[in-house]
Amino acid sequence: MRWAVLSGGAAWLAVAGLLSACADGGTTTPEKRVAMAPISFNEIAGWAEDKHSEALATFRRSCPKLTTGPETRIVTDGGEKTVTPAEWKRICDAGATIKAGDNRAARLFFEQNFRPLLVQATAKFTGYFEPEMRGSKAPSRLSTVPVYRRPPDLTDKPYYTRAEIEQGALKGKGLEIAYVQDPVGLFEVQVQGSGKIHLAEGGTMTLGFDGSNNRPYTAIGNVLLEMGVMKKDDVTWPAIRDWLRRNPQQARDVMRKNERYIFFKDTRSQTAAGAEGVPLTAQRSLAVDTTLTPFGTPVWIDTVRPLARKPGATEPYRRLMVAQDAGAAIKGPARGDVFFGNGPQAADWAGRMNSGGRAIVLVPNKG
């Protein structure tokens, strides 16, 4: 999940979501009807050109959850629709017969087992990614910033603030799971909700969300605007990160304006996991509002993505995603946060994406 299950431009001016487990997930009861209109697959721009086998492989990662969990409820053009584990099993079993890489068969699978509904609401798409840091399991001359696991006395009440924790409120309690070199990097991981540490001892540690201090989230993009050091059009995460690293003394105080502090666990996995509890797939996993769209639901997005290292320039971005994550700021029927993976390119896309467009939800056909 993410505090930015939201990392793009405006995401840093608002509240952000979480990458893996920060959000409530799964089965929910929609509180209001959403305007949705039937549309044919032939009317979906870009549908025939997508690599449907990639989307199917991503969807199949959700199948163990869908076929063994409780029934799910999804908002449709006719109100609320219930999908039972048995119905999901029928669909998942059909998907399991398709060979990897067979885009034609995968496309037919989606067309035969789902019907597309166009969400009649203004869409907004942002992006998030999995940051990477350098560190170690033990403190060293370079790795001095502790990464804390969930404290045993943490409840649902407000806990120590970010400033209090950074000033040593948890020191000596045996809660450190690693130490990193860059405080800005750790802050970034806390905003994204997960990340990787390249360990001095060798190997990597994948961090997963393990709770928060239940303090309010403050977007530091707003803080920098109020300070007058940035203009609204310049507030993207790459720009914020650059300013924080160029101004280390001020950076500490700016970051502490955000009282929210995230605790992590070592997931002992090589891949980031979303709030659904399954590994995320770069550019195929989507964070959604699970009160309207349950985990495992395929969602077609028609939007634009920033061009690499070309401020202001965009390119069409149309593809089939799967709802596998959630976040505190991902609210609404046409709201999505694209997981871009890890690495510099993913960070650049996620940090600058803040696009409109349209969302088309694929609702399961009953057997």
Residue pairs with C-beta under 8 A, 6 or more apart in sequence:
1 17
1 18
1 19
1 20
1 21
1 22
1 23
1 193
1 209
1 274
1 275
1 287
1 325
1 326
1 327
2 16
2 17
2 18
2 19
2 20
2 22
2 128
2 191
2 192
2 193
2 194
2 287
2 325
2 327
2 337
3 15
3 16
3 17
3 18
3 22
3 190
3 191
3 192
3 193
3 217
3 260
3 262
3 327
3 328
3 329
4 11
4 12
4 16
4 17
4 18
4 126
4 128
4 191
4 192
4 193
4 327
4 329
4 337
5 16
5 17
5 18
5 19
5 22
5 23
5 128
5 193
5 287
5 325
5 326
5 327
5 328
5 329
5 330
5 337
6 14
6 15
6 16
6 17
6 126
6 128
6 287
6 327
6 329
6 330
6 337
7 16
7 126
7 127
7 128
7 129
7 191
7 192
7 237
7 337
7 350
7 351
7 353
8 125
8 126
8 127
8 128
8 236
8 237
8 350
8 351
8 352
8 353
8 354
8 355
9 126
9 235
9 236
9 351
9 352
9 353
9 354
10 126
10 354
11 17
11 126
11 329
11 337
11 354
12 219
12 220
12 221
12 235
12 236
12 237
12 240
13 219
13 221
13 222
13 225
13 232
13 235
14 219
14 329
15 217
15 219
15 328
15 329
16 191
16 217
16 219
16 327
16 328
16 329
17 23
17 128
17 193
17 287
17 326
17 327
17 328
17 329
17 330
17 337
18 193
18 209
18 262
18 275
18 326
18 327
18 328
19 128
19 130
19 192
19 193
19 194
19 209
19 272
19 274
19 275
19 280
19 287
19 325
19 327
19 339
20 193
20 194
20 208
20 209
20 272
20 273
20 274
20 275
20 325
21 208
21 209
21 210
21 273
21 275
21 277
22 193
22 209
22 212
22 275
22 326
22 327
22 328
23 275
23 290
23 325
23 326
23 327
23 328
23 330
24 290
24 326
25 275
25 276
25 290
25 295
25 326
26 65
26 69
26 70
26 72
26 276
26 290
26 294
26 295
27 69
27 70
27 71
27 72
27 73
27 294
28 73
28 290
28 291
28 292
28 294
29 73
29 80
29 291
30 73
30 75
30 80
30 291
30 292
31 291
33 75
33 79
34 75
34 119
34 120
34 121
34 292
34 333
35 119
35 120
35 121
36 75
36 76
36 77
36 117
36 118
36 119
36 120
36 333
36 361
37 77
37 117
37 118
37 120
38 77
38 115
38 116
38 117
38 118
39 116
39 117
39 118
39 360
40 116
41 47
41 111
41 116
44 116
44 300
44 302
44 360
45 302
45 318
46 302
46 316
46 318
46 319
47 107
47 300
47 318
48 107
50 103
50 107
50 318
50 319
50 320
51 103
52 103
52 106
52 107
52 109
52 110
52 320
53 98
53 100
53 101
53 102
53 103
53 105
53 106
54 281
54 284
55 106
55 110
55 284
55 298
55 319
55 320
55 321
55 322
56 95
56 98
56 106
56 109
56 110
57 100
57 281
57 284
58 281
58 284
58 285
58 321
58 322
58 324
59 95
59 296
59 298
59 322
60 92
60 95
60 96
61 278
61 279
61 281
61 322
61 324
62 276
62 278
62 295
62 296
62 322
62 324
63 88
63 92
63 95
63 96
63 296
64 278
65 276
65 277
65 278
65 295
65 296
66 72
66 85
66 88
66 89
66 92
66 295
66 296
67 85
67 88
67 89
67 92
68 85
69 85
70 85
71 82
71 83
71 84
71 85
72 82
72 83
72 88
72 294
72 295
72 296
73 80
73 81
73 82
73 83
73 294
74 80
74 81
74 83
74 292
74 293
74 294
74 297
74 361
74 363
74 364
75 81
75 292
75 293
75 333
76 117
76 361
76 363
77 117
81 363
83 294
83 364
83 366
87 364
87 366
87 367
88 296
88 364
90 367
91 113
91 364
94 109
94 112
94 113
95 106
95 109
95 113
98 105
98 106
98 109
99 105
110 298
110 320
110 362
112 365
113 364
113 365
114 298
114 362
114 363
114 364
114 365
115 362
115 363
115 365
116 300
116 360
116 361
116 362
116 363
117 360
117 361
117 362
117 363
118 358
118 359
118 360
119 333
119 334
119 358
119 359
119 360
119 361
121 332
121 333
121 334
122 334
122 356
123 301
123 303
123 334
123 335
123 336
123 356
123 357
123 358
123 359
124 332
124 334
124 335
124 336
124 354
124 355
124 356
125 301
125 303
125 335
125 336
125 337
125 338
125 353
125 354
125 355
125 356
125 357
126 336
126 337
126 338
126 350
126 353
126 354
126 355
127 305
127 337
127 338
127 339
127 340
127 349
127 350
127 351
127 353
128 192
128 193
128 287
128 337
128 338
128 339
128 340
128 350
129 192
129 339
129 340
129 341
129 342
129 343
129 346
129 347
129 349
129 350
129 351
130 192
130 194
130 195
130 196
130 272
130 280
130 339
130 341
130 342
130 346
131 185
131 188
131 189
131 192
131 195
131 196
131 342
131 347
132 195
132 196
132 197
132 198
132 342
132 343
133 180
133 181
133 182
133 185
133 186
133 189
133 195
133 196
133 197
133 198
134 142
134 143
134 180
134 181
134 182
134 197
134 198
134 200
135 143
135 145
135 147
135 178
135 179
135 180
135 181
135 197
135 198
135 199
135 200
135 205
136 142
136 143
136 178
136 179
136 199
136 200
136 201
137 177
137 178
137 179
137 199
137 201
137 205
138 179
139 146
139 176
139 179
140 179
140 200
142 181
142 200
143 178
143 179
143 180
143 181
143 200
144 179
144 181
145 179
145 180
145 181
145 182
145 183
145 186
146 170
146 171
146 175
146 176
146 178
146 179
147 176
147 177
147 178
147 179
147 180
147 186
147 197
147 207
147 264
148 165
148 170
148 175
148 176
148 177
148 263
148 264
149 175
149 176
149 177
149 210
149 263
149 264
149 265
150 210
150 211
150 263
150 265
151 159
151 170
151 173
151 175
151 263
154 211
154 213
154 263
156 214
157 214
158 213
158 214
158 215
159 213
159 214
159 215
159 261
160 169
160 170
160 213
160 261
161 213
161 215
161 256
161 259
161 261
162 213
162 215
162 255
162 256
162 258
162 259
162 260
162 261
163 256
163 259
165 213
165 261
166 252
166 256
177 205
177 264
177 265
177 266
178 197
178 199
178 205
178 207
178 266
180 186
180 197
183 251
183 252
183 255
184 241
184 244
184 245
184 251
184 255
185 195
187 244
187 255
188 195
188 237
188 241
189 195
189 207
189 262
189 264
190 260
190 261
190 262
193 209
193 262
193 327
194 206
194 207
194 208
194 209
194 264
194 267
194 272
194 273
195 206
195 207
196 204
196 205
196 206
196 207
196 342
197 204
197 205
197 207
198 204
199 205
204 270
205 266
206 266
206 267
206 268
206 269
206 270
206 271
206 272
207 264
207 265
207 266
207 267
208 264
208 265
208 266
208 267
208 269
208 272
208 273
209 262
209 263
209 264
209 265
210 262
210 263
210 264
210 265
211 262
211 263
212 260
212 261
212 262
212 263
213 259
213 260
213 261
213 263
215 259
215 260
215 261
216 259
216 260
217 258
217 259
217 260
217 328
218 257
218 258
218 259
218 260
219 258
220 240
220 254
220 255
220 257
220 258
221 230
221 235
221 240
223 254
223 257
223 258
224 230
224 235
224 240
224 243
224 254
225 231
225 232
225 235
227 254
229 243
230 239
230 240
230 243
236 351
236 352
237 347
237 350
237 351
237 352
238 347
238 348
238 351
238 352
241 351
243 251
244 251
244 254
244 255
245 251
267 273
269 279
271 279
271 280
272 279
272 280
272 339
272 342
273 279
273 280
274 280
274 285
274 287
274 324
274 325
274 326
274 339
275 287
275 290
275 295
275 324
275 325
275 326
275 327
276 295
276 296
276 323
276 324
276 325
278 324
280 324
280 325
280 339
281 322
281 324
281 339
282 339
282 340
282 341
282 342
282 346
283 319
283 338
283 339
283 340
283 341
284 319
284 320
284 321
284 322
284 339
285 321
285 322
285 324
285 325
285 338
285 339
286 299
286 301
286 321
286 322
286 323
286 324
286 325
286 336
286 337
286 338
286 339
287 323
287 324
287 325
287 326
287 327
287 330
287 336
287 337
287 338
287 339
288 297
288 299
288 323
288 325
288 326
288 330
288 335
288 336
288 337
289 326
289 330
289 331
289 332
289 333
289 335
290 323
290 326
292 332
292 333
293 299
293 323
293 333
293 361
294 323
295 323
295 324
295 326
296 322
296 323
296 324
297 322
297 323
297 361
297 362
297 363
298 320
298 321
298 322
298 323
298 361
298 362
299 320
299 321
299 322
299 323
299 336
299 359
299 360
299 361
299 362
300 318
300 319
300 320
300 321
300 359
300 360
300 361
300 362
301 317
301 318
301 319
301 321
301 336
301 338
301 357
301 358
301 359
301 360
302 318
302 357
302 358
302 359
302 360
303 317
303 318
303 355
303 356
303 357
303 358
304 314
304 315
304 316
304 317
304 355
304 357
305 314
305 315
305 316
305 317
305 349
305 353
305 355
306 313
306 314
306 348
306 349
306 352
306 353
307 313
307 314
307 315
308 345
308 348
308 349
309 348
311 352
314 355
317 355
320 362
321 336
321 338
324 339
325 337
325 339
327 337
330 336
330 337
333 359
334 358
334 359
336 359
338 350
338 353
340 346
340 347
340 349
340 350
